Each structure stands twice: as C-alpha cells, then as structure tokens.
C-alpha cells in the first residue's frame, strides 16, 4: 500500500487557503498555528456536531506574535508561552484523490458549509471521505468510502517551528478583564 | 494587544482526525526548505497492513513511529470564508480544526529488502531460461519490479541498489534472482573471454562481449547487460565496459567458498583454487578481505581454515542475528563481527549501539572481545 505525502503541493487551489490574522501568523506559519494545552478541551453537547462553530475562548497575543499569550475560557484564564520546537513539525492533512479537483480540507469545508449541504449532513452518518466528494455536485457523495480511503493522500498544510503552549493551571477570574 | 476569538471550526466533527503532525528530521526539513517554491516534494508511506509503516524519500527510508502526547495540540487556522461562526465577541475569529494527541516521529532505518528474498524464492533465473526466454512473460507467478516498488519498504534508489547487490535480474519487468551456479559460470566465461579475446578489463568493447556471449554461450543480451552493470560501469557513450575487478573476484571467490559450508578448507588451498579460477591477469588482485562477511576463520594445528558463513543468510532481527552469531562462535573481535552487522546497522554508531545492547565486551591482552550477554534469554 502506498500513501503519498506531498509538500508544497503543485497547482494553486481554486481558493487559496485563508490566512491567519497578523499576530497569529507571526508565530510560525501564516495559515496554521499550533496551540498546546495541558489536558484536553471538554465539551458537553448532546450531538457531536453541536459544537461546530461554537465559541471556545478569547486568545490574546502580542502584535509581533511574541510575548505572553493568554487564553480566556469562560471564567478561567490561561497564561502561555511561545516555544520553539526542537524539530520542525509538518502539519499534514488528508485529502481525497479526486482527479482534477484537489481540495484540501480547508477549501472543502467552505463548500460544505453551504446551507443546502448542511441539511443533508445533519441526518447522515458523517463520513469524512464521502463528504469531500460532495464538491463534485449531485449525489456522488454516496461513493463507497472504502475505495476513497485506499487512495488516501496526505498533504502538508505547513511546517511550523514554534508553537503556543499553555502549560499552567487555569486561574479563575471574577468579573471581566479590562 | 490584539484579541482573537478561538472557536471550533464549523466543520469540526468532519475535520476530526484529518490532521497529523509529522516531526521532520533536520535533513528532511532542509530538503523541503531548499526545494524551490511551486515545486512539490512527495514522500511515500509504504507498507502492508500487517507491517510497520515506513516513509520513503527518493533515496532514504524512515520508520514511522507514533508518539503519544499527554497534552493535546490544537490545529488552528483562519476560518474558511463564508463559514458560520458564532461571532458574538467581536474579535477576529480563529478556528480549531482538530485536536491531536500524538505526533509521528521519523527514524532513519535500513531498507527492508529481506522480504524480496522470500518473495523471489524458487524464481531463480538459470540456463534453462535461456531457451524458454519468452515464456517468462506468461508466467503469472513471477513478481514484477512494479510490485516490488510498491510493496517493498525501501526507497526507489535503495531498491535499485538492493537488486544490484542481491544480483536480481529484471526480465520483461519481472524480478528474477540469478541462480548462483549460473552466475558463477557466466563470470568465469567472461574472465576467459577477456583473456582469449585479449580485451583490456578497464575498457572492454561492450558490443563485442555481448555478442560473443549471445552467439557462443546463448546468453540473452538483457542478461549480459545487467550482469555488466552489476560488475562494473557501462560507459553508454563510448560503448565500453569498465570491469570492477574486486566485485568479480569477490563473486568468484564466494562461488568457490560456497562448497565449504560444512567442511572447512585450508586457507592456502582456497587461495590457490581462487587464483586458478580467475586466471593469471587478476591473480595479484586477490585479497581475502574481499570476502569479508562471508567466511569464518578457525585455526587448527597452526593452519587457518575457512568456512562459508554468509551474512546475507543471517536473520534480520538483531536479537536473532546475535544469537546466530554467538552460536557460530562464542566470542568475536570487533573487526570480525562488524561485517556481519552491516546489513542491520545504518552506520558505525548504530552498530556500536547494537553491540552495546546485545553483547558483553571483555578486554584482555589481545584486545576487546564481544561475547553473548549471559542474561539474554530471547
């Protein structure tokens, strides 16, 4: 079995991936940033899809992408650091091998967010591979995912050399920060 | 201080598990950095479902290892245009695409070519194939080069080199290891031809040799060309073949030595036989070091005796290999054991690591000896 992993994929996507806001882009890469948390984000939802698009917290960072970033989640404040990585990390994302339309997940998400698509998705047992086919329009989304996953391909979104780490315990905050 | 609203991506549930973090060793990071913009670099993950996956570049192989993190890493990007984000807090949004708990580590490794030997067993190429040449095309049992490229866990360059080193012919796109006796025979024919046609070994006219082999010995052109590529360099432009004397002598030597797997041969007798086989011209180039990793020396009554002991037939698993080595001999000198570890250790540093792990070093008047670790029970 062969799984290609491509860096600097050729051919620009129909829509170039959106760039991060200035300060975050300066951390390491202009499209993607890594945030490390001690523990994990726990979300209470009745349906896993419920958390989609929901607000998590407020991230504050110096304009130069340096200094002490903070993350405010609810009434908890996290203080963090920007740490260089010992070895650069490549962030890979899975794409499906549709001839012609090469879409990273970044661009596919924009398409699948169209309202009509959304309705379909609510009832379906959500399958990553089937989803990406939807872009071709029509009902091609019902293609067997087994075939798709055999052609799994990974593409590097970017290579990062620094990450934001929140390694301290959260501090409870009363009232709003000025 | 700019503030950003951190949100789950509008497609968070679909994005889950579509991201991976891959740690890049310095040489790969450099390779990607130096590649010009707009040209892509593709690595390939290779492996059967029941094998440990490896990542292959054009010329190197790395094992992929998943390292679990106790922390979680969020992959954060800008929201895709038009997505519906609860933008209640007024700040610029940034979205969490995925939450990861592992990274993939890459460790350089030796190409895993040993599977080839098993796959190609019983598919040797020998004299009988010379006449039934075209049949091989129809035989579905043969293993193709294309299959090997996708199934063998080695980079293309390493696979190519492996085929050369293991003396595997590519006939009509199928892999056929050359039978040892046949190879021996061919080399002796070539050596004889060089003498009888009075050809200089560093500048052999390619066509003369190939056509003589075809006409007088019924050796197909494709076989002789590949044979020459194994044992020397072919200068395409001037149509000459520069024979690699060492490689040819080694192969001939191994051929003779192969008959002494059980009954040892005296060193002098072996050398004499070897010299006879290669002829007067190359007599002087004979050196027992050429055969390192293929024989064991034992001394009885002041005479050195050689036994055939090919490292290629030892197990690839380090623990098993050392067990076998210490079965053959209770203790080894560092220099003696090194040739038998070449195939499993990437470099001398790796080799020393293996020696540390699987051996006990004892120093006496004659230097350092390696013995088996007594507590080793595997």
Interface residues (C-beta under 8 A of the other chain):
Chain A: X1 X2 X3 X4 X5 X6 X7 X8 X9 X10 X15 X17 X18 X19 X20 X21 X22 X23 X24 X31 X32 X33 X34 X35 X36 X37 X38 X39 X40 X41 X43 X48 X49 X51 X52 X53 X54 X55 X56 X57 X58 X59 X60 X61 X62 X63 X71 X87 X88 X89 X90 X91 X92 X93 X94 X105 X106 X107 X109 X110 X112 X113 X114 X126 X128 X131 X154 X156 X157 X159 X163 X165 X167
Chain B: X1 X2 X3 X4 X5 X6 X7 X8 X9 X10 X11 X12 X13 X14 X15 X17 X18 X19 X20 X21 X22 X23 X24 X25 X26 X29 X32 X35 X37 X38 X39 X40 X41 X42 X43 X44 X45 X46 X47 X48 X49 X55 X70 X71 X72 X73 X74 X75 X76 X77 X78 X79 X80 X81 X82 X83 X84 X85 X86 X88 X89 X91 X92 X94 X96 X97 X99 X101 X103 X150
